[in-house]
Amino acid sequence: MADQPVGQILDALGVTLDLDEGDMPVDAHAIMKIVKADGTVSLVKAVSESLDWITTLGMLTAALEIENGGYVDSRNDD
């Protein structure tokens, strides 16, 4: 399988981000569920060129916290 840019794939899947004006994305880690031609399902991942393994692990850990409801943004906590 050849490497493919994921921008158009993410667009086609309707992936969006909630960014404020002036926010500057600097790294990305994408995880996608793939259904192969034979019907099997797998996961694939892609990262931006500058993303090192420590930051990748940190992003995954933070994403799990957010998904599991354990993250609280103290700036917005009243």
PDB file with one MODEL, atoms N, CA, C and O in Angstrom:
MODEL        1
ATOM      1  N   MET A   1       0.847  -1.172   0.000  1.00  0.00           N
ATOM      2  CA  MET A   1       0.000   0.000   0.000  1.00  0.00           C
ATOM      3  C   MET A   1       0.894   1.238   0.000  1.00  0.00           C
ATOM      4  O   MET A   1       1.885   1.289   0.729  1.00  0.00           O
ATOM      5  N   ALA A   2       0.556   2.209  -0.793  1.00  0.00           N
ATOM      6  CA  ALA A   2       1.332   3.435  -0.895  1.00  0.00           C
ATOM      7  C   ALA A   2       0.851   4.464   0.122  1.00  0.00           C
ATOM      8  O   ALA A   2      -0.334   4.529   0.448  1.00  0.00           O
ATOM      9  N   ASP A   3       1.792   5.266   0.616  1.00  0.00           N
ATOM     10  CA  ASP A   3       1.420   6.365   1.513  1.00  0.00           C
ATOM     11  C   ASP A   3       0.551   7.360   0.762  1.00  0.00           C
ATOM     12  O   ASP A   3       0.809   7.674  -0.400  1.00  0.00           O
ATOM     13  N   GLN A   4      -0.475   7.849   1.431  1.00  0.00           N
ATOM     14  CA  GLN A   4      -1.385   8.823   0.836  1.00  0.00           C
ATOM     15  C   GLN A   4      -1.578   9.990   1.797  1.00  0.00           C
ATOM     16  O   GLN A   4      -1.677   9.781   3.006  1.00  0.00           O
ATOM     17  N   PRO A   5      -1.634  11.216   1.278  1.00  0.00           N
ATOM     18  CA  PRO A   5      -1.970  12.347   2.145  1.00  0.00           C
ATOM     19  C   PRO A   5      -3.374  12.144   2.730  1.00  0.00           C
ATOM     20  O   PRO A   5      -4.264  11.646   2.041  1.00  0.00           O
ATOM     21  N   VAL A   6      -3.573  12.527   3.996  1.00  0.00           N
ATOM     22  CA  VAL A   6      -4.853  12.264   4.645  1.00  0.00           C
ATOM     23  C   VAL A   6      -5.819  13.442   4.641  1.00  0.00           C
ATOM     24  O   VAL A   6      -6.966  13.295   5.062  1.00  0.00           O
ATOM     25  N   GLY A   7      -5.381  14.600   4.176  1.00  0.00           N
ATOM     26  CA  GLY A   7      -6.236  15.786   4.210  1.00  0.00           C
ATOM     27  C   GLY A   7      -7.574  15.584   3.539  1.00  0.00           C
ATOM     28  O   GLY A   7      -8.614  15.857   4.139  1.00  0.00           O
ATOM     29  N   GLN A   8      -7.570  15.110   2.306  1.00  0.00           N
ATOM     30  CA  GLN A   8      -8.830  14.914   1.583  1.00  0.00           C
ATOM     31  C   GLN A   8      -9.664  13.794   2.200  1.00  0.00           C
ATOM     32  O   GLN A   8     -10.893  13.850   2.189  1.00  0.00           O
ATOM     33  N   ILE A   9      -8.998  12.789   2.731  1.00  0.00           N
ATOM     34  CA  ILE A   9      -9.724  11.695   3.384  1.00  0.00           C
ATOM     35  C   ILE A   9     -10.455  12.219   4.618  1.00  0.00           C
ATOM     36  O   ILE A   9     -11.628  11.910   4.825  1.00  0.00           O
ATOM     37  N   LEU A  10      -9.761  13.012   5.436  1.00  0.00           N
ATOM     38  CA  LEU A  10     -10.389  13.593   6.619  1.00  0.00           C
ATOM     39  C   LEU A  10     -11.533  14.511   6.225  1.00  0.00           C
ATOM     40  O   LEU A  10     -12.583  14.505   6.868  1.00  0.00           O
ATOM     41  N   ASP A  11     -11.338  15.304   5.168  1.00  0.00           N
ATOM     42  CA  ASP A  11     -12.401  16.187   4.687  1.00  0.00           C
ATOM     43  C   ASP A  11     -13.622  15.381   4.266  1.00  0.00           C
ATOM     44  O   ASP A  11     -14.751  15.732   4.609  1.00  0.00           O
ATOM     45  N   ALA A  12     -13.394  14.293   3.517  1.00  0.00           N
ATOM     46  CA  ALA A  12     -14.500  13.462   3.033  1.00  0.00           C
ATOM     47  C   ALA A  12     -15.259  12.801   4.181  1.00  0.00           C
ATOM     48  O   ALA A  12     -16.455  12.535   4.065  1.00  0.00           O
ATOM     49  N   LEU A  13     -14.563  12.535   5.290  1.00  0.00           N
ATOM     50  CA  LEU A  13     -15.204  11.930   6.460  1.00  0.00           C
ATOM     51  C   LEU A  13     -15.885  12.966   7.344  1.00  0.00           C
ATOM     52  O   LEU A  13     -16.539  12.613   8.326  1.00  0.00           O
ATOM     53  N   GLY A  14     -15.735  14.240   7.001  1.00  0.00           N
ATOM     54  CA  GLY A  14     -16.386  15.300   7.770  1.00  0.00           C
ATOM     55  C   GLY A  14     -15.687  15.660   9.063  1.00  0.00           C
ATOM     56  O   GLY A  14     -16.326  16.153   9.992  1.00  0.00           O
ATOM     57  N   VAL A  15     -14.384  15.425   9.141  1.00  0.00           N
ATOM     58  CA  VAL A  15     -13.629  15.740  10.348  1.00  0.00           C
ATOM     59  C   VAL A  15     -13.399  17.249  10.416  1.00  0.00           C
ATOM     60  O   VAL A  15     -12.925  17.856   9.455  1.00  0.00           O
ATOM     61  N   THR A  16     -13.740  17.851  11.565  1.00  0.00           N
ATOM     62  CA  THR A  16     -13.536  19.283  11.764  1.00  0.00           C
ATOM     63  C   THR A  16     -12.866  19.523  13.118  1.00  0.00           C
ATOM     64  O   THR A  16     -12.854  18.646  13.982  1.00  0.00           O
ATOM     65  N   LEU A  17     -12.319  20.703  13.284  1.00  0.00           N
ATOM     66  CA  LEU A  17     -11.704  21.115  14.544  1.00  0.00           C
ATOM     67  C   LEU A  17     -12.348  22.400  15.031  1.00  0.00           C
ATOM     68  O   LEU A  17     -12.775  23.229  14.226  1.00  0.00           O
ATOM     69  N   ASP A  18     -12.421  22.569  16.340  1.00  0.00           N
ATOM     70  CA  ASP A  18     -12.905  23.802  16.932  1.00  0.00           C
ATOM     71  C   ASP A  18     -11.691  24.655  17.274  1.00  0.00           C
ATOM     72  O   ASP A  18     -11.104  24.498  18.345  1.00  0.00           O
ATOM     73  N   LEU A  19     -11.312  25.557  16.372  1.00  0.00           N
ATOM     74  CA  LEU A  19     -10.145  26.405  16.572  1.00  0.00           C
ATOM     75  C   LEU A  19     -10.569  27.853  16.735  1.00  0.00           C
ATOM     76  O   LEU A  19     -11.492  28.319  16.066  1.00  0.00           O
ATOM     77  N   ASP A  20      -9.895  28.558  17.620  1.00  0.00           N
ATOM     78  CA  ASP A  20     -10.105  29.989  17.772  1.00  0.00           C
ATOM     79  C   ASP A  20      -9.214  30.733  16.794  1.00  0.00           C
ATOM     80  O   ASP A  20      -8.210  30.197  16.327  1.00  0.00           O
ATOM     81  N   GLU A  21      -9.583  31.969  16.484  1.00  0.00           N
ATOM     82  CA  GLU A  21      -8.757  32.774  15.598  1.00  0.00           C
ATOM     83  C   GLU A  21      -7.372  32.934  16.216  1.00  0.00           C
ATOM     84  O   GLU A  21      -7.239  33.241  17.401  1.00  0.00           O
ATOM     85  N   GLY A  22      -6.364  32.724  15.413  1.00  0.00           N
ATOM     86  CA  GLY A  22      -4.987  32.815  15.898  1.00  0.00           C
ATOM     87  C   GLY A  22      -4.401  31.491  16.344  1.00  0.00           C
ATOM     88  O   GLY A  22      -3.186  31.385  16.517  1.00  0.00           O
ATOM     89  N   ASP A  23      -5.252  30.453  16.538  1.00  0.00           N
ATOM     90  CA  ASP A  23      -4.737  29.134  16.894  1.00  0.00           C
ATOM     91  C   ASP A  23      -3.912  28.603  15.729  1.00  0.00           C
ATOM     92  O   ASP A  23      -4.290  28.778  14.571  1.00  0.00           O
ATOM     93  N   MET A  24      -2.786  27.953  16.027  1.00  0.00           N
ATOM     94  CA  MET A  24      -1.918  27.444  14.985  1.00  0.00           C
ATOM     95  C   MET A  24      -1.625  25.963  15.221  1.00  0.00           C
ATOM     96  O   MET A  24      -0.791  25.632  16.064  1.00  0.00           O
ATOM     97  N   PRO A  25      -2.289  25.076  14.500  1.00  0.00           N
ATOM     98  CA  PRO A  25      -1.972  23.651  14.637  1.00  0.00           C
ATOM     99  C   PRO A  25      -0.509  23.398  14.264  1.00  0.00           C
ATOM    100  O   PRO A  25      -0.026  23.902  13.250  1.00  0.00           O
ATOM    101  N   VAL A  26       0.186  22.622  15.082  1.00  0.00           N
ATOM    102  CA  VAL A  26       1.601  22.372  14.825  1.00  0.00           C
ATOM    103  C   VAL A  26       1.930  20.892  14.629  1.00  0.00           C
ATOM    104  O   VAL A  26       2.949  20.572  14.017  1.00  0.00           O
ATOM    105  N   ASP A  27       1.107  19.998  15.125  1.00  0.00           N
ATOM    106  CA  ASP A  27       1.324  18.562  14.955  1.00  0.00           C
ATOM    107  C   ASP A  27      -0.014  17.862  14.834  1.00  0.00           C
ATOM    108  O   ASP A  27      -1.039  18.381  15.274  1.00  0.00           O
ATOM    109  N   ALA A  28       0.000  16.689  14.239  1.00  0.00           N
ATOM    110  CA  ALA A  28      -1.231  15.916  14.088  1.00  0.00           C
ATOM    111  C   ALA A  28      -0.938  14.429  14.239  1.00  0.00           C
ATOM    112  O   ALA A  28       0.126  13.937  13.863  1.00  0.00           O
ATOM    113  N   HIS A  29      -1.913  13.739  14.798  1.00  0.00           N
ATOM    114  CA  HIS A  29      -1.871  12.284  14.925  1.00  0.00           C
ATOM    115  C   HIS A  29      -3.253  11.779  14.534  1.00  0.00           C
ATOM    116  O   HIS A  29      -4.233  12.040  15.232  1.00  0.00           O
ATOM    117  N   ALA A  30      -3.334  11.068  13.436  1.00  0.00           N
ATOM    118  CA  ALA A  30      -4.620  10.574  12.938  1.00  0.00           C
ATOM    119  C   ALA A  30      -4.691   9.058  13.110  1.00  0.00           C
ATOM    120  O   ALA A  30      -3.736   8.341  12.810  1.00  0.00           O
ATOM    121  N   ILE A  31      -5.837   8.584  13.598  1.00  0.00           N
ATOM    122  CA  ILE A  31      -6.106   7.151  13.711  1.00  0.00           C
ATOM    123  C   ILE A  31      -7.375   6.887  12.913  1.00  0.00           C
ATOM    124  O   ILE A  31      -8.395   7.539  13.134  1.00  0.00           O
ATOM    125  N   MET A  32      -7.319   5.939  11.992  1.00  0.00           N
ATOM    126  CA  MET A  32      -8.476   5.653  11.149  1.00  0.00           C
ATOM    127  C   MET A  32      -8.823   4.182  11.175  1.00  0.00           C
ATOM    128  O   MET A  32      -7.956   3.308  11.182  1.00  0.00           O
ATOM    129  N   LYS A  33     -10.130   3.937  11.190  1.00  0.00           N
ATOM    130  CA  LYS A  33     -10.660   2.576  11.046  1.00  0.00           C
ATOM    131  C   LYS A  33     -10.787   2.319   9.555  1.00  0.00           C
ATOM    132  O   LYS A  33     -11.394   3.106   8.829  1.00  0.00           O
ATOM    133  N   ILE A  34     -10.214   1.218   9.105  1.00  0.00           N
ATOM    134  CA  ILE A  34     -10.201   0.862   7.684  1.00  0.00           C
ATOM    135  C   ILE A  34     -10.939  -0.458   7.488  1.00  0.00           C
ATOM    136  O   ILE A  34     -10.708  -1.421   8.219  1.00  0.00           O
ATOM    137  N   VAL A  35     -11.817  -0.497   6.511  1.00  0.00           N
ATOM    138  CA  VAL A  35     -12.427  -1.760   6.096  1.00  0.00           C
ATOM    139  C   VAL A  35     -11.747  -2.151   4.784  1.00  0.00           C
ATOM    140  O   VAL A  35     -11.854  -1.441   3.784  1.00  0.00           O
ATOM    141  N   LYS A  36     -11.053  -3.279   4.800  1.00  0.00           N
ATOM    142  CA  LYS A  36     -10.304  -3.732   3.631  1.00  0.00           C
ATOM    143  C   LYS A  36     -11.248  -4.363   2.612  1.00  0.00           C
ATOM    144  O   LYS A  36     -12.409  -4.639   2.913  1.00  0.00           O
ATOM    145  N   ALA A  37     -10.741  -4.583   1.418  1.00  0.00           N
ATOM    146  CA  ALA A  37     -11.546  -5.134   0.321  1.00  0.00           C
ATOM    147  C   ALA A  37     -12.154  -6.490   0.689  1.00  0.00           C
ATOM    148  O   ALA A  37     -13.242  -6.825   0.220  1.00  0.00           O
ATOM    149  N   ASP A  38     -11.457  -7.274   1.528  1.00  0.00           N
ATOM    150  CA  ASP A  38     -11.976  -8.596   1.910  1.00  0.00           C
ATOM    151  C   ASP A  38     -12.933  -8.535   3.096  1.00  0.00           C
ATOM    152  O   ASP A  38     -13.415  -9.567   3.561  1.00  0.00           O
ATOM    153  N   GLY A  39     -13.212  -7.312   3.590  1.00  0.00           N
ATOM    154  CA  GLY A  39     -14.156  -7.141   4.691  1.00  0.00           C
ATOM    155  C   GLY A  39     -13.526  -7.083   6.064  1.00  0.00           C
ATOM    156  O   GLY A  39     -14.215  -6.780   7.038  1.00  0.00           O
ATOM    157  N   THR A  40     -12.237  -7.363   6.176  1.00  0.00           N
ATOM    158  CA  THR A  40     -11.593  -7.275   7.485  1.00  0.00           C
ATOM    159  C   THR A  40     -11.435  -5.811   7.890  1.00  0.00           C
ATOM    160  O   THR A  40     -11.337  -4.919   7.047  1.00  0.00           O
ATOM    161  N   VAL A  41     -11.414  -5.593   9.190  1.00  0.00           N
ATOM    162  CA  VAL A  41     -11.319  -4.244   9.737  1.00  0.00           C
ATOM    163  C   VAL A  41      -9.977  -4.096  10.445  1.00  0.00           C
ATOM    164  O   VAL A  41      -9.533  -5.002  11.150  1.00  0.00           O
ATOM    165  N   SER A  42      -9.341  -2.955  10.251  1.00  0.00           N
ATOM    166  CA  SER A  42      -8.081  -2.697  10.937  1.00  0.00           C
ATOM    167  C   SER A  42      -7.969  -1.217  11.278  1.00  0.00           C
ATOM    168  O   SER A  42      -8.789  -0.404  10.849  1.00  0.00           O
ATOM    169  N   LEU A  43      -6.958  -0.884  12.044  1.00  0.00           N
ATOM    170  CA  LEU A  43      -6.656   0.500  12.371  1.00  0.00           C
ATOM    171  C   LEU A  43      -5.338   0.875  11.717  1.00  0.00           C
ATOM    172  O   LEU A  43      -4.410   0.069  11.651  1.00  0.00           O
ATOM    173  N   VAL A  44      -5.269   2.106  11.236  1.00  0.00           N
ATOM    174  CA  VAL A  44      -4.012   2.652  10.730  1.00  0.00           C
ATOM    175  C   VAL A  44      -3.793   3.998  11.394  1.00  0.00           C
ATOM    176  O   VAL A  44      -4.745   4.658  11.812  1.00  0.00           O
ATOM    177  N   LYS A  45      -2.546   4.398  11.489  1.00  0.00           N
ATOM    178  CA  LYS A  45      -2.254   5.693  12.087  1.00  0.00           C
ATOM    179  C   LYS A  45      -1.264   6.441  11.225  1.00  0.00           C
ATOM    180  O   LYS A  45      -0.485   5.851  10.476  1.00  0.00           O
ATOM    181  N   ALA A  46      -1.313   7.752  11.349  1.00  0.00           N
ATOM    182  CA  ALA A  46      -0.382   8.618  10.641  1.00  0.00           C
ATOM    183  C   ALA A  46      -0.053   9.783  11.560  1.00  0.00           C
ATOM    184  O   ALA A  46      -0.895  10.223  12.343  1.00  0.00           O
ATOM    185  N   VAL A  47       1.154  10.273  11.465  1.00  0.00           N
ATOM    186  CA  VAL A  47       1.568  11.419  12.276  1.00  0.00           C
ATOM    187  C   VAL A  47       2.244  12.444  11.380  1.00  0.00           C
ATOM    188  O   VAL A  47       2.768  12.111  10.317  1.00  0.00           O
ATOM    189  N   SER A  48       2.225  13.690  11.821  1.00  0.00           N
ATOM    190  CA  SER A  48       2.921  14.729  11.083  1.00  0.00           C
ATOM    191  C   SER A  48       4.433  14.488  11.168  1.00  0.00           C
ATOM    192  O   SER A  48       4.924  13.830  12.085  1.00  0.00           O
ATOM    193  N   GLU A  49       5.145  15.032  10.199  1.00  0.00           N
ATOM    194  CA  GLU A  49       6.582  14.760  10.073  1.00  0.00           C
ATOM    195  C   GLU A  49       7.394  15.106  11.308  1.00  0.00           C
ATOM    196  O   GLU A  49       8.344  14.397  11.641  1.00  0.00           O
ATOM    197  N   SER A  50       7.033  16.189  11.995  1.00  0.00           N
ATOM    198  CA  SER A  50       7.843  16.645  13.131  1.00  0.00           C
ATOM    199  C   SER A  50       7.461  15.997  14.456  1.00  0.00           C
ATOM    200  O   SER A  50       8.093  16.269  15.477  1.00  0.00           O
ATOM    201  N   LEU A  51       6.442  15.148  14.457  1.00  0.00           N
ATOM    202  CA  LEU A  51       5.944  14.573  15.714  1.00  0.00           C
ATOM    203  C   LEU A  51       6.863  13.455  16.195  1.00  0.00           C
ATOM    204  O   LEU A  51       7.048  12.450  15.508  1.00  0.00           O
ATOM    205  N   ASP A  52       7.445  13.644  17.402  1.00  0.00           N
ATOM    206  CA  ASP A  52       8.310  12.615  17.976  1.00  0.00           C
ATOM    207  C   ASP A  52       7.475  11.634  18.800  1.00  0.00           C
ATOM    208  O   ASP A  52       6.302  11.889  19.073  1.00  0.00           O
ATOM    209  N   TRP A  53       8.077  10.523  19.190  1.00  0.00           N
ATOM    210  CA  TRP A  53       7.317   9.466  19.860  1.00  0.00           C
ATOM    211  C   TRP A  53       6.821   9.893  21.242  1.00  0.00           C
ATOM    212  O   TRP A  53       5.758   9.449  21.676  1.00  0.00           O
ATOM    213  N   ILE A  54       7.571  10.742  21.934  1.00  0.00           N
ATOM    214  CA  ILE A  54       7.141  11.179  23.261  1.00  0.00           C
ATOM    215  C   ILE A  54       5.889  12.046  23.157  1.00  0.00           C
ATOM    216  O   ILE A  54       4.944  11.873  23.928  1.00  0.00           O
ATOM    217  N   THR A  55       5.881  12.966  22.214  1.00  0.00           N
ATOM    218  CA  THR A  55       4.705  13.817  22.022  1.00  0.00           C
ATOM    219  C   THR A  55       3.533  12.998  21.509  1.00  0.00           C
ATOM    220  O   THR A  55       2.390  13.242  21.897  1.00  0.00           O
ATOM    221  N   THR A  56       3.801  12.028  20.642  1.00  0.00           N
ATOM    222  CA  THR A  56       2.739  11.139  20.150  1.00  0.00           C
ATOM    223  C   THR A  56       2.078  10.420  21.318  1.00  0.00           C
ATOM    224  O   THR A  56       0.851  10.367  21.401  1.00  0.00           O
ATOM    225  N   LEU A  57       2.875   9.871  22.212  1.00  0.00           N
ATOM    226  CA  LEU A  57       2.333   9.171  23.380  1.00  0.00           C
ATOM    227  C   LEU A  57       1.554  10.126  24.277  1.00  0.00           C
ATOM    228  O   LEU A  57       0.494   9.771  24.793  1.00  0.00           O
ATOM    229  N   GLY A  58       2.074  11.329  24.464  1.00  0.00           N
ATOM    230  CA  GLY A  58       1.371  12.325  25.268  1.00  0.00           C
ATOM    231  C   GLY A  58       0.038  12.711  24.659  1.00  0.00           C
ATOM    232  O   GLY A  58      -0.953  12.844  25.376  1.00  0.00           O
ATOM    233  N   MET A  59      -0.001  12.894  23.339  1.00  0.00           N
ATOM    234  CA  MET A  59      -1.255  13.243  22.670  1.00  0.00           C
ATOM    235  C   MET A  59      -2.275  12.120  22.812  1.00  0.00           C
ATOM    236  O   MET A  59      -3.452  12.380  23.060  1.00  0.00           O
ATOM    237  N   LEU A  60      -1.834  10.871  22.656  1.00  0.00           N
ATOM    238  CA  LEU A  60      -2.747   9.733  22.805  1.00  0.00           C
ATOM    239  C   LEU A  60      -3.278   9.639  24.232  1.00  0.00           C
ATOM    240  O   LEU A  60      -4.466   9.397  24.440  1.00  0.00           O
ATOM    241  N   THR A  61      -2.403   9.828  25.205  1.00  0.00           N
ATOM    242  CA  THR A  61      -2.807   9.768  26.606  1.00  0.00           C
ATOM    243  C   THR A  61      -3.808  10.881  26.925  1.00  0.00           C
ATOM    244  O   THR A  61      -4.809  10.645  27.602  1.00  0.00           O
ATOM    245  N   ALA A  62      -3.536  12.093  26.436  1.00  0.00           N
ATOM    246  CA  ALA A  62      -4.452  13.212  26.658  1.00  0.00           C
ATOM    247  C   ALA A  62      -5.799  12.950  25.983  1.00  0.00           C
ATOM    248  O   ALA A  62      -6.847  13.247  26.557  1.00  0.00           O
ATOM    249  N   ALA A  63      -5.775  12.393  24.767  1.00  0.00           N
ATOM    250  CA  ALA A  63      -7.019  12.090  24.053  1.00  0.00           C
ATOM    251  C   ALA A  63      -7.851  11.071  24.829  1.00  0.00           C
ATOM    252  O   ALA A  63      -9.074  11.195  24.892  1.00  0.00           O
ATOM    253  N   LEU A  64      -7.205  10.071  25.416  1.00  0.00           N
ATOM    254  CA  LEU A  64      -7.928   9.088  26.224  1.00  0.00           C
ATOM    255  C   LEU A  64      -8.571   9.752  27.445  1.00  0.00           C
ATOM    256  O   LEU A  64      -9.715   9.446  27.781  1.00  0.00           O
ATOM    257  N   GLU A  65      -7.854  10.647  28.104  1.00  0.00           N
ATOM    258  CA  GLU A  65      -8.404  11.368  29.253  1.00  0.00           C
ATOM    259  C   GLU A  65      -9.637  12.172  28.844  1.00  0.00           C
ATOM    260  O   GLU A  65     -10.656  12.157  29.534  1.00  0.00           O
ATOM    261  N   ILE A  66      -9.534  12.869  27.721  1.00  0.00           N
ATOM    262  CA  ILE A  66     -10.655  13.670  27.242  1.00  0.00           C
ATOM    263  C   ILE A  66     -11.844  12.775  26.910  1.00  0.00           C
ATOM    264  O   ILE A  66     -12.971  13.072  27.306  1.00  0.00           O
ATOM    265  N   GLU A  67     -11.605  11.681  26.186  1.00  0.00           N
ATOM    266  CA  GLU A  67     -12.686  10.768  25.797  1.00  0.00           C
ATOM    267  C   GLU A  67     -13.329  10.104  26.997  1.00  0.00           C
ATOM    268  O   GLU A  67     -14.530   9.832  26.985  1.00  0.00           O
ATOM    269  N   ASN A  68     -12.552   9.841  28.031  1.00  0.00           N
ATOM    270  CA  ASN A  68     -13.083   9.180  29.228  1.00  0.00           C
ATOM    271  C   ASN A  68     -13.674  10.165  30.227  1.00  0.00           C
ATOM    272  O   ASN A  68     -14.114   9.762  31.303  1.00  0.00           O
ATOM    273  N   GLY A  69     -13.691  11.445  29.886  1.00  0.00           N
ATOM    274  CA  GLY A  69     -14.316  12.442  30.742  1.00  0.00           C
ATOM    275  C   GLY A  69     -13.494  12.867  31.932  1.00  0.00           C
ATOM    276  O   GLY A  69     -14.030  13.498  32.844  1.00  0.00           O
ATOM    277  N   GLY A  70     -12.209  12.547  31.964  1.00  0.00           N
ATOM    278  CA  GLY A  70     -11.395  12.881  33.113  1.00  0.00           C
ATOM    279  C   GLY A  70     -10.660  14.199  33.001  1.00  0.00           C
ATOM    280  O   GLY A  70      -9.988  14.614  33.945  1.00  0.00           O
ATOM    281  N   TYR A  71     -10.775  14.865  31.859  1.00  0.00           N
ATOM    282  CA  TYR A  71     -10.042  16.117  31.654  1.00  0.00           C
ATOM    283  C   TYR A  71     -10.918  17.298  32.015  1.00  0.00           C
ATOM    284  O   TYR A  71     -12.071  17.381  31.590  1.00  0.00           O
ATOM    285  N   VAL A  72     -10.368  18.216  32.801  1.00  0.00           N
ATOM    286  CA  VAL A  72     -11.072  19.439  33.143  1.00  0.00           C
ATOM    287  C   VAL A  72     -10.158  20.606  32.777  1.00  0.00           C
ATOM    288  O   VAL A  72      -9.025  20.682  33.252  1.00  0.00           O
ATOM    289  N   ASP A  73     -10.646  21.507  31.941  1.00  0.00           N
ATOM    290  CA  ASP A  73      -9.903  22.706  31.573  1.00  0.00           C
ATOM    291  C   ASP A  73     -10.021  23.695  32.713  1.00  0.00           C
ATOM    292  O   ASP A  73     -11.069  24.319  32.880  1.00  0.00           O
ATOM    293  N   SER A  74      -8.969  23.852  33.504  1.00  0.00           N
ATOM    294  CA  SER A  74      -9.032  24.688  34.700  1.00  0.00           C
ATOM    295  C   SER A  74      -9.306  26.156  34.356  1.00  0.00           C
ATOM    296  O   SER A  74      -9.803  26.902  35.199  1.00  0.00           O
ATOM    297  N   ARG A  75      -8.990  26.574  33.128  1.00  0.00           N
ATOM    298  CA  ARG A  75      -9.274  27.961  32.737  1.00  0.00           C
ATOM    299  C   ARG A  75     -10.775  28.215  32.647  1.00  0.00           C
ATOM    300  O   ARG A  75     -11.231  29.342  32.841  1.00  0.00           O
ATOM    301  N   ASN A  76     -11.549  27.155  32.348  1.00  0.00           N
ATOM    302  CA  ASN A  76     -12.996  27.298  32.197  1.00  0.00           C
ATOM    303  C   ASN A  76     -13.766  26.730  33.385  1.00  0.00           C
ATOM    304  O   ASN A  76     -14.997  26.699  33.371  1.00  0.00           O
ATOM    305  N   ASP A  77     -13.050  26.284  34.404  1.00  0.00           N
ATOM    306  CA  ASP A  77     -13.678  25.682  35.579  1.00  0.00           C
ATOM    307  C   ASP A  77     -14.108  26.782  36.538  1.00  0.00           C
ATOM    308  O   ASP A  77     -13.276  27.556  37.012  1.00  0.00           O
ATOM    309  N   ASP A  78     -15.395  26.853  36.824  1.00  0.00           N
ATOM    310  CA  ASP A  78     -15.905  27.890  37.731  1.00  0.00           C
ATOM    311  C   ASP A  78     -16.052  27.371  39.131  1.00  0.00           C
ATOM    312  O   ASP A  78     -16.468  28.111  40.022  1.00  0.00           O
TER     313      ASP A  78
ENDMDL
END
